[in-house]
Structure formats: structure tokens, C-alpha cells
């Protein structure tokens, strides 16, 4: 990478010859200190009931709600509503709506009850039209009955922004003054609609428009779906353009006077001294900025643009957006120390038992700790680890190929990718306690178009959290990256010992007996699916691939997983050998006496999870002094192996060997 020489605004200088990430870490060391966090509007906090970043791969319809203060809300994309990586206020994407049948919806919830509380509803918007009335958000019935409307916000035919609240049959409206179309004031703009006490306010790009509007009493509590890009259940006057960073906050008016619109994405946490931010509003390539020592302002890093030249495009791990050197979570973070992946063999690098050999037998392990499980009489599925590079640079995938189809599932049928998790691996989740922590599951998935199920499940009484993932027609049979935020479970009994405590299921088919309500912890026995999921066993042309799986604590409540990192193969082999060890060779040599017993010893490379059992064995070279068969094998203290054989002939220079495989799987 090109050397960059630069100075910070306060005169400190530093020459950097390493890559950008190293430069940022070095810069941070100049500006670090015990500074308390500075609270800003960028927080994702207890007031936040909806938080939609619209991050994800291009054309994805999987929308994640990262709100910390609300319940888990499932958002459904209608029409062609999708993630668009060609546009984005923060990060690299936003929600694209074409104005014809496109919107997001989620069922009504107590989180959306505004009542007489303070509130803030906000987002960034970019218009792709003019001369029409189009809604950014709303909640009402399909007829627009005024008593069913809580609040909504639109760009009027005239081009100005209007925000509305309804009380019974009465409308209270705040009308802006600035025109926004695809020709007049184009580009990204921030809108915030707030209530503070008995006053409604509308802010556009931080400037109040429409004055203070009086309101007394409660706003209607609508029972209809809440929609983004639509006025409510009415499928008309839909938004044509892009929306980013949609946030609903109840209980707080985040702004009551003019302000500078958020400079970072919500949920990135409050700025800290030494935090870096890429200000993309600075032409031509953006400007790298750093939070000052007093934690009161962003200072430019002179001579260190985001892109040094057209020949040096900074992408991937060189991307400097929102880096927090102290490990404080930030959106698009690059430096994220301490993120432990709780999945064993997440890149399927290790396959001690079966290599790349395929099997149709349920319970088969194509890779260490990764199991194919199925109950579906009449169907055949081939499971194998395959060598195929992933978007994250890993070399292997876990593939399921349907070879005999099953048109209709029985109630107890299912077919899944599966990994059991040891209690010691997930003890830091603190499930079953009041301090239960939220987790993030991120994995690569390739599948035909359809809806499939993901489940985290405990062991008796089987608390389970299930959630759907949708592969659109545009994503069919292409690599996708799925990110799910799963709330911590304070209930139940979760083992923290060396026994099985949790299971991950990613299911391509589930019968009705396995299906339960999604996005909520349930005690239902056998729950691994969701109602309405696709039967992935219905066609022999169906092939499914799983790769690059990560399960992380969401300590920073950002809802964003760390960047994928393929484990070091040698380290991952040791992790896998806690459960399976292959290639253990015993050896004895010396003078043998017929009828006498002799013991060969070997040592396991790691202490296994529990006292293992013999999984497979093969006799090595054996002269005539001993039977040509593996002897009696015993294990002591999970690490020492003994093989006992009885000599059948007396003679000098006797020896025998065996090659053994042991299992301490759960």
C-alpha cells in the first residue's frame, strides 16, 4: 500500500508505512485517554423501539431490526422492496422502493403505542420522483379510516414534507416548507418528527420547519401494521426512492431545537476520543476524521484521504469507516478485538473422520462438529464437505443435495444442518440469568428461492428461538450472507459444563410438529422450524450450501457482527480434537513371551471433552508374534491411551501398532 505522510490538526505528525488499519491503531494511541462517552443522537438505547440500518447484500429482502429498547420485530418486504448497495447514507446500502407495491411492514406491537409520550420518528430519505404524494411511514387500516391512524409522514404533491398525528377523528399536522424531489434538492436528507410535552415539531436536515404545533392528550393507538414506505395498510402513495437509518424512539424527544443531523449511523455507539469516521460528504473522495481528545468535535486528518488515488481504492479490511480503537462497537467497524466465534470449525476446514466423502445417512459428520440430520421417509439427501471458495475466502462448504424428492412433508419430518454446542462454549451468554446477553448469528447460505428456518435450541426443557430467512428469486442459488440478532434468554436452565447445552439448526425442511412462532423464545419441544417455511426436499434439483458460520456476543448492542475471519487451521484442529481425534498410533516393541500380555501406549494431543470412546481402528504392521487384530483399548483420564494384546508366539524383536480414532462428541 502507498505510504501516507500526514499531520493531525493539533500538530502531531506520523509517517505510516503499514496498511490503513495499522495506521488507525497508531493514530488512536496518540489520542487515547480515560474519556467518558459523549451522549449523542446516534445512540441505540432503551427508548429505541425500531432501528433499521438496511444493511446487507444487494437485492436482499432480509431486514434486521437492531433496536435495543424494543421487542424483536419481523419486517416483511412487499413487492420489489429490497436492499440496494448502489445507494446508502451510511455504510454501503439502503432500502430501495420503486413506488409500485413496495414497502416494509411489521405487525402492530405495544412498542408502537405513542400515547401522550414524547417520541421521535426519523430517517434519511432520497427521492426518485416528483409531483406525487408519497409516504415515508405510516400506520392505518386499508381504508385510511382516521380513527385507525396513529402517525404518518409524507412528501406532499407540492414537494414539502408533512408529518401527521391523529387523535380520534382529529388530525394534527406539521407542514414543512422546503421542496424535495429528484430534481429540486435531490440527494440524501434527514427528517425527524418529534413530540416534546404538548408540542410537535418537524426537522429537515436539522432545521425546524412548520413551527411549534400544539397537541394535548394521546395519539391514536392503531391496531394495524406499521409500514415503512407506505401510509399504512393502504397500498397507495408509496415511496419512490431510498430510505436509510429508520428509527422510532418512544419516551424521548431527541431534538427540540435546531441540530446537526447524525454524522454516524445509529447503533454505532456514542463517539469516543480516538474514534475514526469517514465523512463521505467531503469531495472528492471523502475525508478521514478523528474524535478529538476532549471528545467534543471531529478533526480532519490532513493528507490522509479515504482514497489516495483512483489506483488505490480502499475497500474491504482497509475501509476506515467508524473505527473505534478501544473496541467500542461501531458500524462497519474494522478493528474489533475480542469477538469470539462460539462455533467450532466455522469454516469447515477440519474433517478428520470423513474428509470430502459423501453420505446419505442421517447423523453423518461431513466436517468436524457439523452434522447432517434428517427424518423424512422416502427422501434421500447427500451430505458432503465440498471444496469451493467462499466470499470470505474460506476453502470449504457443507453441502446438502436432494437426490430423491419428497413432495409432502410428514408432521415430524425435517432436514437440517446441525451443530451441538458445549456448555463451556456458551457460558458467557449468561442465558438463564437476568444478565442474559444478546447474540448475533452470521452465516453464508446458498439455496433455491424460498423461506427456511434457523433455530437456537437448548437442552431439556428445550427452550428454542426460531426465525425465518428468505432467499428471493434474485438470490436463488447464489451466495448470500445472513445476519440474525437473537435476544438473550433469561429463562430456563442452560448448562455451563462440558455437556451439550445448545444446538444450532439451519433447516431446509420442517414438518408441522417442529414449527413454532418465530422471533420469540418458546419452550416447545422439538421446535426448529417456522410456519409457512419452504419444503426444500420437494425437488431433486435442490442444492443447499452452508459456509462461514459465526455466533458472537453482541456486547456493544450494535446488531452488527465482526468481519469474517477464517480461523488458523492448526488452532482450529486443536479445537476440533476436543471432540474427535484421529490418527492416534500405539506402538509396543520388545521380546514377547507366548501367552503374556503387553501394553502399548499413546497420548492424545489434547484433553478431550470427556472420556472418549473408540470410533474407528485399523491394525498396523504386526509380525507373527501377535494376533493381526487391534487389541483391547482403554482410555485413562481423557488423554492416555492403552492397547493390550496377548502374544501368541515367543520370540525376540516383537512389536505391534494400531491406528485409532476417538470420539467425545455430545
C-alpha positions in Angstrom: 0.0 0.0 0.0 1.2 3.5 -0.7 3.0 5.3 2.1 0.9 8.2 3.6 2.6 11.1 5.5 0.1 13.2 7.4 -0.4 15.5 10.3 -3.3 15.9 12.7 -4.9 19.3 13.2 -3.2 19.8 16.6 0.2 19.4 15.0 1.1 15.8 15.8 2.7 14.0 12.9 3.2 10.4 11.9 4.6 8.6 8.9 2.7 5.4 8.1 4.2 2.6 6.1 1.8 -0.1 7.2 -1.7 -0.7 5.9 -4.5 1.6 6.8 -5.7 -0.4 9.7 -2.3 -0.2 11.4 -2.3 3.5 10.7 -5.6 3.9 12.5 -4.4 2.0 15.5 -1.2 4.1 15.7 -3.3 7.3 15.4 -5.5 6.1 18.2 -2.6 5.7 20.5 -1.8 9.4 20.1 -5.3 10.4 21.1 -6.4 7.9 23.7 -7.3 8.6 27.3 -9.8 7.9 30.0 -12.6 10.0 28.5 -16.2 9.4 29.4 -18.6 8.7 26.5 -20.3 11.7 25.0 -24.0 11.1 24.5 -25.3 12.0 21.1 -28.4 11.3 18.9 -26.6 8.4 17.4 -27.4 6.2 20.4 -29.4 2.9 20.1 -30.8 2.9 23.6 -33.7 1.9 25.8 -36.0 4.4 24.0 -35.3 2.8 20.6 -38.2 0.6 19.6 -37.4 0.3 15.9 -33.9 0.6 14.4 -33.5 -0.3 10.7 -30.0 0.1 9.2 -30.9 -1.6 5.9 -27.5 -3.3 5.7 -27.0 -6.4 3.7 -26.2 -7.8 0.3 -27.6 -6.3 -2.9 -31.2 -7.2 -3.6 -31.7 -8.9 -0.2 -35.1 -8.7 1.4 -33.9 -9.8 4.8 -34.4 -6.7 7.1 -32.9 -6.8 10.6 -34.4 -4.7 13.4 -31.5 -3.8 15.7 -33.5 -1.8 18.3 -32.2 -2.3 21.8 -35.2 -0.9 23.6 -37.9 -2.8 21.9 -39.1 -6.4 21.2 -37.9 -8.3 18.2 -40.0 -7.1 15.2 -40.1 -9.1 12.0 -40.2 -6.9 8.9 -41.6 -8.2 5.7 -40.6 -6.8 2.3 -43.5 -6.4 -0.2 -43.3 -6.1 -3.9 -39.7 -5.3 -5.0 -38.7 -3.7 -1.8 -35.0 -4.6 -1.3 -31.5 -3.7 -0.1 -29.7 -1.6 -2.6 -25.9 -1.4 -2.4 -25.8 1.4 -5.0 -27.1 3.9 -2.5 -26.6 4.4 1.2 -26.3 7.3 3.6 -24.2 5.3 6.0 -22.5 2.1 5.2 -22.9 0.8 1.7 -26.6 0.2 1.4 -30.2 1.4 1.9 -33.8 0.4 1.3 -34.9 0.7 -2.3 -38.6 1.3 -3.1 -39.9 1.8 -6.6 -43.3 3.3 -5.7 -45.3 0.4 -7.1 -46.2 -2.2 -4.5 -43.0 -1.7 -2.5 -42.9 -1.2 1.3 -41.9 -2.9 4.6 -44.4 -4.0 7.2 -44.5 -5.4 10.7 -47.5 -6.4 12.8 -48.7 -3.9 15.4 -47.0 -4.0 18.7 -47.1 -2.2 22.1 -43.7 -0.7 21.1 -45.6 1.5 18.6 -48.0 3.0 21.0 -47.2 6.7 21.2 -50.0 7.7 23.6 -49.2 11.1 25.2 -45.5 10.2 25.4 -42.6 12.1 24.0 -41.4 10.4 20.8 -39.0 10.8 17.8 -39.5 9.2 14.4 -36.7 9.8 11.9 -35.0 8.5 8.8 -32.8 9.6 5.9 -34.6 9.8 2.6 -33.7 10.3 -1.1 -36.5 10.9 -3.6 -36.6 9.4 -7.1 -39.7 11.2 -8.3 -41.7 14.5 -8.2 -45.3 15.7 -8.4 -46.8 12.9 -6.3 -47.8 12.3 -2.7 -45.6 9.6 -1.3 -45.3 8.3 2.3 -42.2 7.6 4.3 -44.0 5.8 7.1 -47.5 5.2 8.5 -49.9 3.1 10.4 -53.6 2.8 9.4 -56.2 0.4 8.1 -56.6 -0.3 4.4 -59.3 2.4 4.0 -57.5 5.1 5.8 -60.1 5.4 8.5 -58.9 8.3 10.6 -59.6 6.6 13.9 -57.2 3.8 12.9 -54.3 6.2 12.0 -51.6 6.8 14.6 -49.0 8.7 12.7 -47.6 9.1 9.2 -45.2 11.2 7.2 -45.3 12.1 3.5 -43.8 14.1 0.8 -46.8 16.1 -0.5 -47.6 16.7 -4.1 -46.1 20.1 -3.7 -42.8 18.5 -2.6 -42.8 19.6 1.0 -42.7 17.1 3.9 -45.7 16.8 6.2 -46.0 14.8 9.4 -49.3 13.9 10.9 -50.7 12.6 14.2 -54.4 11.6 14.7 -56.4 11.8 17.9 -59.8 10.1 17.4 -61.1 11.7 14.2 -58.9 14.8 14.5 -55.7 15.5 12.6 -52.8 17.4 14.0 -50.3 18.2 11.2 -46.9 19.8 10.9 -46.2 21.1 7.3 -42.6 21.7 6.1 -41.6 24.5 3.7 -38.7 23.0 1.7 -39.4 21.1 -1.6 -37.7 17.8 -2.1 -37.9 15.9 -5.4 -35.5 14.1 -7.7 -34.7 17.4 -9.3 -35.2 20.0 -6.5 -32.9 19.4 -3.5 -32.1 15.9 -4.7 -29.8 13.6 -2.7 -30.0 12.4 0.9 -31.9 14.4 3.6 -32.7 13.8 7.2 -36.3 14.1 8.6 -37.1 14.0 12.3 -40.7 14.2 13.7 -40.8 14.8 17.5 -43.2 15.3 20.4 -42.0 17.1 23.5 -44.7 17.5 26.1 -47.6 19.2 24.2 -45.5 20.3 21.2 -45.0 18.6 17.8 -42.0 19.6 15.7 -40.7 18.7 12.3 -37.0 19.0 11.5 -35.5 18.7 8.0 -31.7 18.3 7.9 -31.7 19.6 11.5 -33.6 22.8 10.7 -37.1 23.2 12.2 -39.9 23.7 9.6 -43.6 24.3 10.2 -43.1 25.9 13.7 -44.3 24.5 17.1 -47.6 22.8 16.7 -49.7 22.2 19.9 -51.1 18.8 20.8 -52.8 17.7 24.0 -53.6 14.1 25.0 -52.9 10.7 23.5 -52.4 9.9 19.8 -54.5 7.0 18.4 -53.2 3.5 19.2 -53.6 1.8 15.8 -54.0 -2.0 15.7 -52.8 -2.1 12.1 -49.4 -3.0 10.6 -46.7 -0.4 10.9 -45.2 0.3 7.4 -42.1 2.0 6.1 -42.6 3.4 2.6 -46.4 3.4 2.8 -49.2 5.3 4.7 -50.3 2.1 6.5 -52.3 -0.8 5.1 -53.3 1.4 2.2 -51.3 0.2 -0.8 -51.2 3.7 -2.5 -49.0 6.7 -2.4 -45.9 4.6 -1.9 -42.4 6.0 -1.6 -40.3 6.0 -4.8 -36.7 6.3 -3.8 -34.4 5.2 -1.0 -34.7 5.2 2.8 -31.9 4.7 5.4 -31.5 4.6 9.1 -35.2 4.5 10.1 -35.6 4.8 13.9 -38.6 5.0 16.2 -38.0 6.2 19.7 -40.7 6.3 22.3 -40.3 8.2 25.6 -37.8 10.8 24.3 -37.8 13.9 22.0 -34.3 13.6 20.8 -34.4 17.1 19.4 -36.3 20.2 20.4 -34.2 22.8 18.6 -32.0 23.0 15.5 -29.3 20.4 15.4 -26.6 18.9 13.2 -28.0 15.7 11.7 -26.3 12.5 12.9 -22.8 12.1 11.5 -22.7 8.3 12.1 -25.2 5.5 11.9 -27.4 4.9 14.9 -26.3 2.0 17.0 -22.7 2.8 16.3 -22.5 3.9 19.9 -21.5 7.4 21.1 -18.3 8.8 19.7 -15.2 8.3 21.9 -11.9 10.1 21.9 -9.7 8.4 19.2 -12.7 7.1 17.2 -12.4 7.4 13.4 -15.1 8.3 10.9 -15.1 8.6 7.1 -17.0 11.8 6.2 -18.3 11.0 2.7 -19.7 14.5 2.3 -16.2 15.9 1.7 -15.4 15.9 -2.0 -14.0 14.2 -4.0 -13.2 11.0 -2.1 -14.3 11.7 1.5 -12.2 12.8 4.5 -10.9 10.7 7.3 -11.7 12.4 10.7 -10.9 11.5 14.2 -12.6 12.4 17.5 -10.5 14.9 19.5 -9.1 14.4 23.0 -11.8 16.4 24.6 -14.4 14.3 22.8 -16.2 17.4 21.6 -15.5 17.5 17.8 -14.3 15.7 14.8 -10.9 16.8 13.5 -9.7 16.2 9.9 -6.6 14.1 9.3 -4.8 16.2 6.7 -3.1 14.4 3.8 -4.9 11.1 4.6 -8.0 11.0 2.3 -10.2 7.9 2.2 -8.9 7.1 -1.3 -5.4 8.2 -2.1 -5.9 7.9 -5.8 -8.1 6.2 -8.4 -5.4 3.4 -8.5 -5.7 2.8 -4.8 -9.3 2.2 -3.9 -9.7 1.4 -0.3 -12.1 -1.4 0.3 -12.7 -4.5 2.5 -10.5 -4.5 5.6 -8.8 -1.3 4.5 -12.1 0.5 4.8 -11.7 3.2 7.6 -15.4 3.8 8.4 -16.3 4.2 12.0 -13.3 2.5 13.6 -13.2 2.5 17.4 -9.7 1.6 18.6 -10.8 1.0 22.1 -13.1 -1.8 20.9 -16.2 0.4 21.3 -18.7 -1.0 18.7 -19.2 0.9 15.5 -21.0 0.3 12.3 -18.7 -1.1 9.6 -16.1 -1.5 12.2 -12.7 -2.8 11.1 -10.8 -3.0 14.4 -13.0 -5.3 16.6 -10.8 -7.1 19.2 -12.2 -9.7 21.4 -15.0 -11.0 19.2 -15.0 -14.7 20.0 -16.7 -17.0 17.5 -18.5 -19.6 19.6 -19.0 -22.0 16.6 -16.5 -24.9 16.4 -14.9 -25.4 12.9 -16.9 -22.4 11.5 -15.1 -22.7 8.1 -15.5 -26.5 7.8 -11.7 -26.7 7.5 -11.3 -29.8 9.6 -12.8 -33.1 8.6 -10.8 -35.8 10.5 -13.3 -38.6 10.1 -14.8 -38.3 6.6 -12.7 -35.8 4.6 -14.7 -34.9 1.5 -16.6 -38.3 1.4 -20.4 -38.0 0.9 -23.1 -39.9 2.7 -26.9 -40.2 2.8 -27.1 -41.4 6.4 -28.6 -39.0 9.0 -26.2 -38.2 11.7 -23.3 -38.1 9.3 -20.4 -35.6 10.0 -19.2 -34.1 6.7 -16.9 -31.9 8.8 -15.9 -31.9 12.4 -18.8 -30.9 14.6 -21.0 -30.3 11.6 -23.8 -32.9 11.3 -26.4 -33.7 8.7 -29.7 -34.7 10.4 -32.9 -35.8 8.8 -36.1 -37.7 9.4 -38.0 -37.9 6.1 -39.1 -41.4 4.9 -38.9 -41.6 1.2 -36.4 -38.8 0.7 -32.7 -39.1 0.0 -30.2 -36.3 0.7 -26.5 -36.5 0.1 -24.3 -34.6 2.6 -20.7 -33.7 2.0 -18.0 -31.2 2.6 -17.0 -29.7 -0.8 -14.0 -27.7 -1.8 -15.4 -24.4 -3.0 -14.1 -21.0 -2.0 -16.5 -18.7 -0.2 -17.0 -14.9 -0.4 -15.0 -14.7 2.9 -12.1 -16.6 1.4 -12.6 -20.0 3.2 -12.0 -23.1 1.2 -14.9 -25.4 2.1 -18.6 -25.6 2.4 -21.2 -28.1 3.9 -23.5 -29.1 1.0 -26.8 -30.9 1.1 -28.1 -32.3 -2.3 -31.6 -33.7 -2.7 -31.4 -36.9 -4.7 -34.8 -38.3 -4.0 -37.6 -35.8 -3.6 -40.4 -35.8 -1.0 -43.4 -33.8 -2.3 -45.2 -33.5 1.0 -43.7 -33.5 4.4 -45.0 -35.5 7.3 -45.6 -33.7 10.6 -42.4 -35.0 12.2 -40.2 -34.7 9.1 -37.2 -32.4 9.0 -33.8 -31.9 7.3 -31.1 -29.7 8.8 -27.5 -28.6 9.0 -26.7 -29.0 12.7 -24.1 -28.3 15.3 -24.3 -29.0 19.1 -22.6 -26.6 21.4 -20.9 -27.5 24.7 -22.0 -25.6 27.8 -18.5 -24.3 28.4 -18.6 -22.7 24.9 -21.7 -20.6 25.6 -21.3 -19.9 29.3 -20.5 -16.3 28.6 -24.0 -15.9 27.0 -25.3 -16.0 30.6 -28.6 -17.5 29.4 -30.9 -18.5 32.2 -29.9 -15.4 34.3 -31.1 -11.8 34.5 -27.9 -10.8 32.7 -28.6 -12.9 29.6 -26.8 -11.3 26.6 -27.9 -10.7 23.0 -26.1 -12.7 20.4 -25.5 -12.4 16.6 -25.6 -15.3 14.2 -24.0 -14.7 10.8 -23.6 -17.3 8.1 -23.2 -17.9 4.4 -26.1 -19.6 2.7 -26.8 -20.7 -0.8 -30.2 -22.1 -1.6 -33.1 -22.1 -4.0 -35.7 -19.3 -3.6 -37.8 -19.9 -0.5 -38.2 -19.4 3.2 -36.1 -21.5 5.5 -35.7 -21.8 9.3 -32.9 -21.1 11.8 -33.1 -22.2 15.4 -31.0 -21.9 18.5 -32.3 -24.5 20.9 -31.5 -25.5 24.5 -31.5 -29.0 26.0 -34.5 -30.1 28.1 -36.9 -28.3 28.6 -35.8 -27.3 25.1 -36.2 -23.5 25.0 -35.9 -22.5 21.4 -35.7 -19.4 19.3 -36.7 -19.8 15.7 -36.6 -17.3 12.9 -37.1 -17.4 9.1 -34.6 -16.5 6.4 -35.9 -15.7 2.9 -34.0 -16.3 -0.3 -35.5 -14.2 -3.0 -35.8 -15.1 -6.7 -32.9 -12.8 -7.4 -30.8 -14.5 -4.7 -31.7 -18.1 -5.7 -28.7 -20.4 -5.9 -26.3 -17.6 -5.2 -24.1 -17.0 -2.2 -25.8 -14.8 0.5 -24.8 -13.7 3.9 -27.5 -14.0 6.6 -27.3 -12.0 9.8 -29.7 -12.6 12.7 -29.8 -10.8 16.1 -31.1 -13.1 18.8 -32.2 -11.8 22.2 -30.7 -13.3 25.3 -32.9 -15.8 27.2 -33.1 -15.1 30.9 -35.3 -18.1 31.5 -34.7 -21.8 31.6 -31.7 -23.9 32.7 -28.6 -23.7 30.4 -25.7 -25.9 31.2 -22.3 -24.4 31.5 -20.5 -27.7 31.9 -18.9 -29.9 29.3 -22.3 -31.4 28.4 -24.4 -30.4 25.4 -26.2 -27.1 26.2 -27.3 -25.6 22.9 -27.9 -26.6 19.4 -27.9 -24.7 16.1 -30.2 -25.9 13.4 -30.4 -24.4 9.9 -33.3 -26.3 8.3 -34.2 -26.7 4.7 -37.4 -28.5 5.5 -39.5 -28.9 8.7 -42.9 -30.6 9.3 -45.6 -29.0 11.2 -44.7 -30.8 14.5 -41.4 -28.9 14.5 -42.8 -25.4 13.7 -43.4 -22.7 16.3 -43.9 -19.0 16.5 -40.8 -17.1 15.2 -38.6 -14.5 16.8 -39.6 -15.4 20.3 -38.2 -17.8 22.9 -40.5 -20.7 23.3 -40.4 -23.9 25.4 -41.9 -26.0 22.6 -40.2 -29.5 22.4 -38.6 -30.2 19.1 -39.0 -26.6 17.8 -36.6 -25.9 14.9 -38.9 -24.5 12.2 -41.4 -21.8 11.4 -44.9 -22.0 9.9 -45.0 -21.5 6.2 -41.4 -22.5 5.5 -40.5 -24.0 2.2 -40.2 -27.7 1.7 -36.6 -27.9 0.4 -37.0 -31.6 -0.2 -39.6 -31.2 -2.8 -37.3 -31.2 -5.8 -34.2 -33.3 -6.8 -32.7 -30.2 -8.3 -32.4 -28.5 -4.9 -28.9 -28.0 -3.5 -28.1 -26.1 -0.3 -24.7 -24.9 1.0 -23.7 -23.6 4.4 -20.4 -21.8 5.0 -18.5 -19.2 7.2 -20.7 -19.5 10.3 -20.2 -17.2 13.2 -22.0 -16.9 16.6 -20.9 -13.9 18.6 -21.9 -11.9 21.7 -23.5 -8.6 20.8 -21.9 -6.9 23.8 -22.0 -3.5 22.1 -25.6 -3.9 21.1 -24.8 -2.7 17.5 -26.5 -5.7 15.9 -23.5 -5.9 13.6 -21.2 -9.0 13.5 -17.5 -8.6 13.3 -15.8 -9.0 10.0 -15.5 -12.7 9.0 -12.1 -14.2 9.8 -11.2 -17.7 8.7 -9.6 -19.5 11.7 -6.0 -20.6 11.7 -6.2 -24.3 10.6 -3.7 -25.5 13.3 -5.6 -23.8 16.1 -9.0 -25.0 14.8 -7.7 -28.6 14.6 -6.9 -28.4 18.3 -10.4 -27.1 19.0 -11.9 -29.9 17.0 -9.8 -32.5 18.7 -11.6 -31.8 21.9 -14.4 -33.8 20.3 -12.7 -36.2 17.8 -9.1 -37.3 17.5 -7.9 -39.3 14.5 -4.5 -40.9 13.7 -3.6 -41.9 17.2 -0.8 -44.6 16.8 0.0 -47.1 19.5 3.4 -48.9 19.5 4.9 -51.7 21.5 8.2 -53.5 20.8 10.4 -55.9 22.7 10.8 -59.6 23.5 7.5 -61.4 23.6 6.6 -64.5 25.6 3.7 -66.6 24.3 0.5 -66.1 26.4 1.8 -62.9 28.0 0.0 -59.6 27.7 1.8 -56.5 26.5 0.6 -52.8 26.6 1.2 -50.2 24.0 0.7 -46.6 25.0 -0.2 -43.4 23.1 -1.1 -39.9 24.2 -3.9 -37.7 22.8 -2.8 -34.3 21.5 -5.4 -32.5 23.7 -7.6 -33.3 26.7 -10.9 -34.3 25.2 -14.3 -33.1 26.4 -14.9 -36.3 28.2 -13.5 -39.8 28.4 -13.7 -40.8 24.7 -14.9 -43.9 23.0 -13.2 -45.8 20.2 -14.7 -44.5 16.9 -12.6 -46.4 14.4 -9.4 -48.5 14.4 -7.0 -50.1 12.0 -4.3 -52.6 12.7 -0.8 -51.5 11.8 2.2 -53.7 11.0 2.3 -56.8 13.1 4.7 -59.7 12.9 3.7 -63.3 13.7 4.3 -62.9 17.4 0.9 -61.2 17.9 -2.6 -61.6 16.5 -3.2 -59.4 13.5 -6.1 -57.5 15.1 -6.4 -54.5 17.3 -6.3 -55.4 21.0 -8.2 -54.2 23.9 -8.2 -50.4 24.1 -8.7 -48.4 27.2 -8.5 -44.6 28.0 -7.3 -43.1 31.2 -8.0 -39.5 32.3 -9.3 -38.4 28.8 -5.7 -38.3 27.4 -3.7 -41.5 27.8 -4.4 -44.5 25.5 -3.6 -48.1 26.3 -3.8 -51.0 23.9 -3.4 -54.5 25.3 -2.5 -57.6 23.2 -1.6 -61.2 24.1 1.5 -62.7 22.4 0.7 -65.9 20.5 4.4 -66.8 20.0 7.6 -66.4 21.9 10.4 -64.5 20.2 12.7 -61.5 20.2 12.1 -58.2 18.4 8.3 -58.4 18.7 6.2 -55.3 18.1 2.7 -54.2 17.1 1.0 -51.0 16.1 -2.6 -49.7 15.7 -4.1 -46.5 14.3 -7.1 -45.4 16.3 -9.8 -42.7 16.2 -11.6 -41.5 19.3 -14.8 -39.6 19.8 -16.0 -37.4 22.7 -18.9 -35.9 20.8 -22.0 -34.9 22.6 
